[in-house]
């Protein structure tokens, strides 16, 4: 019917108008207000508020991730010509190098940790390989003692560094990367791949203060200190740096420790604990320090898990901007994918290995102390760590006379893992677990 309203529409409108008048007359809070605007039910108000909140939250999260990208972009990067490409979803290995460089420290840090005059140059104070399996959501860490005796690779003749040498010399004298914190990372990558057949896909160099700043960004980590502990070292009464970390914890029990204390604990090589009214030396040297570093990593993983959110990620990455150098193929997207995949990962689930070595001395160099790789135990452990046999070694680890060792694994050899350590020695233990026995005096995550 053209030019006018349909009869059924007119009837409906008349009925609705009558209904509205009855509701207004009864004072009901439904239908239309006297202003003519429809009233909102409580359910509609709640849903509208929740919808607005979700939109706002998504915008904030997006902004947070955008800022993470910005902060990540500020981290220094350097190329890795010898890094192994990663296939989609396949396991891969990340080399984490702890550098003891004092470059960029503040005056207060120099007083506490020594300056470039006290400890010039840089050395790989810590060498750890993280094996990541994205499909299974598992991760494990293999620590290599820094004094492991090897043939160096990727070290230019102009460096003047002798060969053979301790493994950390590869980092100190490696090829020149664009950033001083990354100098030698590629030389260490080459040395590890050629010595142990472990393919390295990425590397991360954390300078002297990276751990301290990371722990502070997480507002500390929780450690249970069973007895008073300290690092005796060569500290004098004036606190002048001389091979001393300043570790001194007298309060026992579960407590939050700061980044400064975490750094001191991870660096202590003259570790002592107080029992039966006197100070005792643990005598484990570099091996004991590796064990304590693994415990700190476990505590950091637990704290990062419990505070997982974009804001913490921003603060965490921002804290490392000046403390970390990465290979240029380790991008933000890769790290975000790992964070999403592993954000529920527990520190206690992290399997830790320490390469089996024994204390020795290199006779041609006036008996300089070195760590001699134990074979075939080391190759068997690497196989367990990787979940597959390592690649062929082109420069096998050396014995104390500088001779290459055989890396062949006898078919009947059971896979060893690192057990409790005696001073300067990493010894094979049971095959049932990869977890190092924790001495009763070492702090544990709590």
C-alpha positions in Angstrom: 0.0 0.0 0.0 1.8 3.1 -1.3 1.8 6.6 0.4 0.9 5.4 3.9 1.8 3.1 6.8 0.8 -0.5 6.7 -2.2 -1.4 8.9 -0.2 -3.9 10.9 2.6 -1.4 11.5 0.0 1.2 12.7 -1.6 -1.4 15.0 1.8 -2.4 16.5 2.8 1.2 17.1 -0.5 1.9 18.8 -0.1 -1.2 21.0 3.5 -0.3 22.0 2.5 3.3 22.8 -0.3 2.0 25.1 2.2 -0.4 26.8 4.7 2.4 27.3 2.0 4.6 28.9 1.0 1.8 31.3 4.6 1.3 32.3 5.2 4.9 32.9 2.1 5.2 34.9 3.0 2.3 37.2 6.5 3.7 37.8 8.2 0.6 36.4 12.0 0.9 35.6 11.6 -0.8 32.2 10.9 0.4 28.7 11.4 4.0 28.0 12.2 6.8 30.4 10.0 9.9 30.4 12.8 11.5 28.4 12.0 9.0 25.6 15.4 7.3 25.9 15.4 3.5 26.6 16.4 2.3 30.0 19.4 0.0 30.4 19.0 -3.2 32.3 21.6 -4.2 34.9 22.7 -7.1 32.6 23.2 -4.7 29.7 25.2 -2.3 31.9 27.5 -5.1 33.1 28.0 -6.5 29.7 28.8 -3.1 28.3 31.3 -2.4 31.1 33.0 -5.8 30.5 33.1 -5.2 26.8 34.7 -1.8 27.3 37.2 -3.2 29.8 38.2 -6.0 27.4 38.8 -3.5 24.6 40.8 -1.3 26.9 42.8 -4.3 28.2 43.6 -5.3 24.6 44.7 -1.8 23.7 47.0 -1.7 26.8 48.4 -5.2 26.1 49.0 -4.2 22.4 50.8 -1.0 23.6 52.8 -3.1 26.0 54.0 -5.5 23.3 54.7 -2.6 21.0 56.9 -1.0 23.7 58.6 -4.4 24.2 59.5 -4.4 20.5 60.8 -0.8 20.9 63.0 -1.8 23.9 64.2 -5.0 22.2 65.2 -2.9 19.2 67.6 -0.9 21.5 69.6 -4.1 22.4 72.9 -4.3 20.6 73.2 -7.1 18.0 76.0 -8.6 16.0 76.1 -11.2 13.2 76.9 -14.8 13.7 78.4 -16.2 10.5 78.7 -19.8 11.9 75.4 -20.1 13.6 73.2 -23.1 12.5 69.9 -22.3 10.9 66.8 -23.4 12.8 64.0 -25.4 11.1 60.4 -24.6 12.0 59.5 -26.4 15.2 62.8 -28.2 15.5 65.0 -28.1 18.7 67.9 -25.7 18.8 70.7 -24.5 21.0 71.4 -21.0 22.4 74.8 -20.2 23.7 74.7 -17.9 26.8 78.0 -16.2 27.6 78.5 -14.4 30.9 81.2 -11.7 30.2 83.2 -10.2 33.1 83.8 -7.0 31.2 83.7 -3.8 33.3 82.8 -1.6 30.3 80.0 0.8 31.1 79.9 0.4 34.9 79.2 3.2 37.3 81.6 4.6 39.9 79.8 2.7 42.6 79.9 -0.6 40.6 83.6 -0.1 40.0 84.3 0.3 43.7 82.3 -2.9 44.4 83.4 -5.0 41.5 86.6 -3.5 40.3 87.3 -1.4 37.2 89.0 -2.0 33.9 92.4 -1.4 35.5 91.8 -4.1 38.1 90.3 -6.5 35.5 90.9 -5.3 32.0 89.5 -6.8 28.8 86.9 -9.5 29.0 86.5 -13.2 29.6 83.7 -15.7 29.3 83.1 -16.0 33.0 80.1 -18.3 32.3 79.5 -20.7 29.4 76.0 -22.3 29.2 74.1 -23.9 26.3 70.3 -23.9 26.5 68.7 -26.7 24.5 65.1 -25.6 23.5 62.5 -28.0 22.2 59.4 -26.0 21.2 57.3 -29.0 20.3 57.6 -30.7 23.7 57.9 -27.5 25.7 61.1 -28.7 27.4 64.4 -27.0 28.0 67.8 -28.1 29.5 71.1 -26.4 30.3 74.6 -27.7 29.7 77.4 -25.8 31.6 80.9 -26.0 30.3 83.7 -25.0 32.8 85.5 -22.0 31.5 88.9 -23.6 32.0 88.1 -26.5 29.8 91.2 -27.4 27.8 90.6 -27.3 24.0 92.0 -26.2 20.6 90.6 -22.7 19.9 88.7 -22.0 16.7 88.0 -18.7 15.1 90.8 -16.9 16.9 92.9 -14.6 14.6 96.6 -15.0 14.7 96.9 -11.3 15.4 95.4 -11.8 18.8 98.6 -13.3 20.1 96.5 -15.9 22.1 98.2 -19.3 22.3 96.6 -22.5 21.0 95.8 -24.8 22.7 94.2 -22.9 25.6 91.3 -22.7 28.0 88.0 -22.4 26.3 87.2 -18.9 27.7 90.3 -17.6 25.8 88.3 -18.0 22.6 85.9 -15.3 23.8 88.6 -13.0 25.0 90.5 -13.1 21.7 87.8 -13.9 19.1 87.0 -11.9 16.0 85.9 -8.3 16.4 82.2 -8.0 16.6 80.6 -4.5 16.4 80.0 -4.3 20.1 82.7 -4.8 22.7 80.3 -6.9 24.8 80.0 -9.3 21.9 83.7 -9.6 21.0 84.7 -13.2 20.6 81.2 -14.7 20.8 81.6 -16.1 17.3 85.0 -17.5 18.2 83.4 -19.3 21.1 80.6 -20.6 18.9 83.1 -22.0 16.5 85.2 -23.6 19.3 82.2 -25.3 20.8 80.9 -26.6 17.5 84.3 -27.9 16.4 85.2 -29.4 19.8 81.9 -31.0 21.0 79.8 -31.2 17.8 77.0 -29.1 19.4 75.3 -26.9 16.7 74.7 -23.4 18.0 71.8 -21.4 16.5 71.9 -18.3 18.6 74.2 -16.6 21.1 73.5 -14.1 23.9 76.3 -12.2 25.7 75.3 -10.9 29.2 77.8 -8.5 30.6 78.9 -8.3 34.2 75.8 -6.5 35.4 73.1 -8.2 33.3 72.1 -10.7 35.9 72.0 -8.1 38.6 69.7 -5.8 36.5 67.5 -8.7 35.4 66.9 -9.8 39.0 66.2 -6.2 40.1 63.7 -5.9 37.2 61.9 -8.9 38.7 62.0 -7.2 42.1 64.3 -9.8 43.5 64.2 -13.6 43.6 63.4 -15.9 46.5 66.2 -18.2 47.8 66.3 -20.3 51.0 69.6 -19.8 52.7 70.2 -22.8 55.1 73.3 -21.4 56.8 75.3 -18.1 56.8 77.4 -17.9 53.6 80.1 -15.7 52.3 82.8 -15.3 49.6 86.1 -15.1 51.3 88.2 -14.4 48.3 90.9 -11.7 48.7 88.8 -9.0 50.1 90.7 -6.7 52.4 89.2 -4.8 55.3 88.9 -1.6 53.2 86.7 -3.5 50.7 89.1 -3.0 47.8 88.4 -5.4 44.9 90.8 -8.3 44.6 89.1 -11.5 43.4 86.2 -11.1 45.8 82.5 -10.8 45.1 81.4 -9.4 48.5 78.9 -12.2 49.1 77.9 -12.1 52.8 74.5 -13.4 53.9 74.1 -13.9 57.6 70.2 -14.2 57.7 69.0 -17.7 57.1 65.7 -19.0 55.7 63.6 -18.1 52.7 64.2 -14.5 51.7 64.2 -12.2 48.7 67.6 -11.4 47.5 68.5 -8.4 45.3 70.3 -8.4 42.0 73.6 -7.4 43.7 73.5 -10.4 46.0 72.4 -12.7 43.2 75.4 -11.6 41.1 77.8 -12.1 44.1 76.4 -15.6 44.7 76.7 -16.6 41.1 80.3 -15.4 40.9 81.7 -16.8 44.1 84.7 -19.0 43.7 85.9 -18.9 47.3 82.5 -19.9 48.7 82.3 -20.6 52.5 79.5 -21.6 54.8 79.1 -21.4 58.6 78.5 -24.6 60.6 79.5 -25.8 64.0 80.8 -22.4 65.0 83.3 -22.0 62.2 83.6 -21.1 58.5 84.1 -24.0 56.1 85.3 -23.8 52.5 83.2 -25.8 50.0 86.3 -26.3 47.9 84.5 -26.8 44.7 85.8 -23.8 42.8 84.3 -23.3 39.4 82.1 -26.4 39.5 80.4 -25.3 42.7 79.8 -21.9 41.2 78.2 -23.5 38.1 75.8 -25.4 40.4 74.8 -22.2 42.3 74.3 -20.4 38.9 71.8 -23.1 37.9 69.9 -22.6 41.2 69.7 -18.9 40.5 68.5 -19.5 37.0 65.8 -21.8 38.4 64.7 -19.0 40.8 64.6 -16.4 38.0 62.5 -18.7 35.9 60.0 -19.2 38.7 59.8 -15.5 39.4 59.4 -14.6 35.8 56.6 -17.2 35.5 54.8 -15.9 38.5 54.9 -12.3 37.2 54.3 -13.0 33.5 52.7 -10.1 31.8 53.6 -7.5 29.1 54.5 -4.9 31.7 57.0 -7.1 33.4 58.4 -8.0 30.0 58.9 -4.3 29.1 60.7 -3.7 32.4 62.8 -6.9 32.1 63.9 -6.1 28.5 64.5 -2.5 29.3 66.8 -3.4 32.2 69.0 -5.5 29.8 69.3 -2.9 27.0 72.8 -1.9 28.0 73.8 -5.3 29.4 73.1 -7.7 26.6 74.3 -8.3 23.0 72.5 -10.8 20.8 73.2 -12.4 17.4 71.2 -10.5 14.8 68.9 -13.5 14.0 67.5 -13.7 17.5 64.5 -11.4 17.0 61.7 -10.2 19.2 59.2 -12.5 17.5 61.3 -15.5 18.4 61.4 -14.5 22.0 57.7 -13.7 22.2 56.9 -17.2 20.8 59.2 -18.7 23.4 57.5 -16.6 26.1 54.1 -17.8 25.1 55.2 -21.4 24.8 57.1 -21.5 28.1 55.3 -19.0 30.3 54.0 -21.8 32.5 57.4 -23.6 32.5 58.6 -24.3 36.1 62.2 -23.7 37.1 62.2 -27.2 38.7 61.5 -28.7 35.3 64.8 -27.3 33.9 67.2 -30.1 33.5 70.8 -29.1 34.2 74.0 -30.8 33.1 77.7 -30.0 33.8 80.3 -31.3 31.3 82.3 -34.0 33.0 85.9 -32.7 33.6 88.7 -33.3 36.0 91.3 -30.9 37.3 94.7 -31.1 35.6 97.6 -29.0 34.5 99.1 -28.4 31.1 102.7 -29.5 31.4 104.3 -27.4 28.6 102.9 -24.2 30.2 104.6 -24.6 33.6 101.7 -26.7 34.9 98.9 -24.1 34.4 95.6 -25.4 35.9 93.1 -26.5 33.3 89.9 -28.7 33.3 90.4 -31.9 31.3 87.3 -33.3 29.6 86.4 -36.8 30.6 85.8 -39.0 27.6 83.7 -40.9 26.6 81.5 -39.6 29.5 81.3 -36.1 28.0 80.2 -37.3 24.5 77.6 -39.6 26.1 76.3 -36.7 28.2 76.1 -34.4 25.2 74.1 -37.1 23.4 71.7 -37.2 26.4 71.5 -33.4 26.5 70.7 -33.1 22.8 68.5 -36.1 22.5 70.6 -37.2 19.6 74.3 -37.9 18.8 76.4 -34.8 18.4 78.0 -33.8 15.1 81.5 -35.0 14.2 84.2 -33.2 16.2 87.0 -31.6 14.0 89.1 -30.5 17.0 88.4 -32.9 19.9 89.0 -31.9 23.5 92.6 -32.2 24.7 94.3 -34.2 27.4 96.8 -32.5 29.8 99.6 -32.9 27.2 97.7 -31.1 24.5 96.8 -34.3 22.6 93.3 -34.8 21.0 91.1 -37.3 22.9 88.8 -39.8 21.3 85.2 -38.9 21.4 83.9 -42.3 20.3 81.3 -43.7 22.7 81.5 -47.5 23.4 78.2 -49.2 22.6 77.9 -50.6 26.1 78.6 -47.3 27.9 75.6 -46.1 30.0 74.8 -42.4 29.7 76.2 -40.6 32.7 75.1 -37.4 34.2 76.7 -35.0 36.6 76.5 -36.0 40.2 77.9 -34.4 43.3 81.2 -32.7 42.7 84.5 -33.0 44.5 86.8 -30.0 44.4 87.7 -29.1 40.8 86.0 -32.3 39.4 82.7 -33.1 37.7 82.1 -36.8 38.1 79.7 -39.2 36.4 76.8 -40.4 38.5 73.5 -42.3 38.1 71.7 -42.2 34.7 68.2 -41.7 36.3 68.4 -37.9 36.5 70.3 -35.0 35.1 70.0 -33.0 38.3 73.2 -32.2 40.1 73.2 -33.2 43.8 72.8 -29.9 45.7 75.1 -29.5 48.7 73.2 -28.9 52.0 74.8 -25.5 52.4 73.8 -24.1 49.0 70.8 -21.7 48.8 67.7 -23.2 47.0 64.8 -21.5 45.3 61.8 -21.1 47.6 
